[in-house]
Amino acid sequence: MLDKYMVVITGGQEAGVNLHDYLVIAEQIKDPETGEALGRYPNIMVRVDQVFPKFVVAKLVPTRGYYSDSTGVNIGDEVVMAK
């Protein structure tokens, strides 16, 4: 995370990510009692602003249903192309 609106995501041009692509960051949801992984919940949408061979810099896209800043981003969160 560069700041609360910008994130660095691994997987850049070599992974097929392009300038202005939209990505969704999904948070791992765990059972608070057992620690069991229950699945992933898409919670932050970003738009790619800079593309490098192995990573991208992306900016938060304010969207209803998603967080308004990147404070919910954690290392290891899954990133997928937005549909």
BELURKA-V995816 format. One line per field, one symbol per residue. phi: phi as a letter, one per 30 degrees, with the letter a starting at -180 (. if undefined). psi: psi as a letter, one per 30 degrees, with the letter a starting at -180 (. if undefined). burial: I if it has 9 or more other ideal C-beta (glycine too) atoms within 8 Angstrom, else O. Layout:
BEGIN
phi = ???
psi = ???
burial = ???
END
This chain:
BEGIN
phi = .dadbbbcbdjcedcidceidcbcccddcbdddciddckcbdbbcbcdcbcbecabcbcecdbdjbecbcdddbejddbbddc
psi = keaffklkkkjbefggklkgkklkkkkkkkkfefgkkfakjkfkklkkfkklegllklkkjjkkfllflgfgkkkfkkklkk.
burial = OOOOOIIIIOIIIOOOIOOOIIIIIIIIOOOOOOOOOOOIOIIIIIIIIOIIOIIIIIIIIOOOOIIOOIOIIOOOIOIOOOO
END
